[in-house]
Amino acid sequence: MPTVTLIVGSANCYRAVMPDAPMPPEALRTLVSWQTGRVATIGARLTGARMPLEARSDFAVLSLLEENGPLSQADIGRILGLDRNNVNGIVVRLETDGFASRQPDPEDRRRNVVTITTAGRARSSELLDHAQAVQAELLAALSPDERKDLISLLGKVLASHPAQSA
């Protein structure tokens, strides 16, 4: 197995490299979009090891409903950046599993309002434990204050751009 060295105290401290391997070009290393893309890839791999794809989308919808209360399927899609067809599939699965219920919106019967159930709250809590474990592993190189700063800065960047469906 090759030896991996972490370069500390340099512009490249975010990345583990093989000692003799060339570094990605500085033109890439200095792009936040490139760095966040790489971090997203690592995060997706770590998450995939703990949670199947369906569980990730279930967690997103359940935690949204838990925090905001009942929402229309259209609002769920807009807030989470999900295609409406994907939202429908997720909601059908959550309803089938007893984690959410769906009723026609009393103000607009063309829309459905989705509500988290007691079982859904328990499932959301279970999935949150997995998500937090992934975050701890992903951000292990950062102090608690650095983690808060990173979350705050990324939140600022995201807030400055309109929500988009996936």
N, C-alpha and C positions, 0 to 999 in steps of 0.2 A: 504494500500500500504506500503511495507517495506521501512524503512529508509535507505538511501544510504549515505555512508560517503566516502569522498575522502581522502585518506591517503596522506598527503603532507609532504615533507621533509624526506621521507624514500626511500629505494630502490624500493618501490612499488608505488610510486606516480603516475605512469602512469595508474593506474587502480582504478576504483570505486568498493568498496566491501561492502557487508552487514557487519555490525559490528562484528557479531559472526561467520561469515562463515570462514572456513579455506581457506588460500591462496593457489593458485597453488604452486606446489613445486618449490623451488629455481632452481632446475635443468632445469625447463622450463622457469621460469621468467628471467633467465640470457641468454637465447638463443635468439639472434636477429631474427632468423627465426621464432621462436614461436611468439615473439612480433609483427613482421611485419605481420605475418599471422592473428593475432587477429585484428590489425589495418586495414588490408585489408578487413576483414569480416565486421567490423564496417563501413568502407568507402563504401563497396558494399551495405550495408543496407541503409545508408543515401542517396546514389546515386539512388538506386532503388525507394526510396520514391519520388524523384524529376524527374527521367528520366526513361522511360521504357527501357528495354534491347536494343531494336532496336535503340533508340536514343543514347545510349552510344557508340555503334559501329559506327553509323553514325557520331557522334562527332569525334571519333578517325580518321576516314578516311577523313572527311571534313577538319579538322584542319591540317592533314598531307598535303593534297593537297593545302590548303591555304598557308601554310608555304613553301612548296617545289615546287609548280607548278605541271604540268602534270606528272603523273607516270604510269608505267605499273601496271597491277593488281598483277603481280608477285612481283614487288618491294613493293607494298603496304603490301602484306602479309609478306614479309621478314622483313620490317621495324617495323611493328606493332605486329609481332609474331602471325599472323593469318593463319589458314589453307586456302589454295587457294579456296576450295569450299565455305568457309564462305565469303571470299573476293568477290567472284562472286555474291553471294546472296546479300551482302551489296551494291555492285555497281549497280546491277539490280534495287534494291529498290531506291537508290539515283537517278538513271537515270529516273525511272518511276515517281518519285516525282519532277523531274526537278531540283535537287540539283547538279547533275553532268552529264557530257556527256562522251561518250565512242566512240573512233574511233580506227581503226586499226593503229598500229605503222608503220609509213612510212619506218622505217629501218628494221622492221621484222613484216610482215603482219600476222604472227601467234599470235602475242601479241596484246592486246588492251592497249591503253593509255587513262587514265581517267583524266578529267579536271573538276575542280569545276566551277559552274555557278554563276551568280550574286545572284540567289535565294539561292544557296548553301552557299555563303558567309554570307548571312543574317541568314540562319539556323544555321550555325556554331557559329555566334555571340550570337544567342539566347541560344544555348546549352552551350556555354562558361559561360554565366551568371549563369546557373544552376550548372555547375561544380564548379565555384568559390564559390557559396553559400555553397555547400557541403564541400569544403575545409575549408572554414571559420568555419563551425560547427565542422568538424572533428578535426581541429587544434586549437580550441578555447583556450586550456590550454597553448599554446605556444605564446611567444612574436613574433613580426615580424622578429627580428633577429634570433630567434630560428627556426622559420619556414624556413628561407633562409638556415640556417645551415643544417637542416634536409634534405631539398631538395638537397642540394649540396652533402651531405654524401651519401644519397641513390643513387644519380646519379653516384657517384664514384663507388659504389658497382656494380651497373648495367652495367657501362661501362667496368668493368673488366671481364664480362662474355659475351660470344657470344650470339647474338640474337637467340632465339629459337621460333619455331612456337608453338602455344598453343596446 
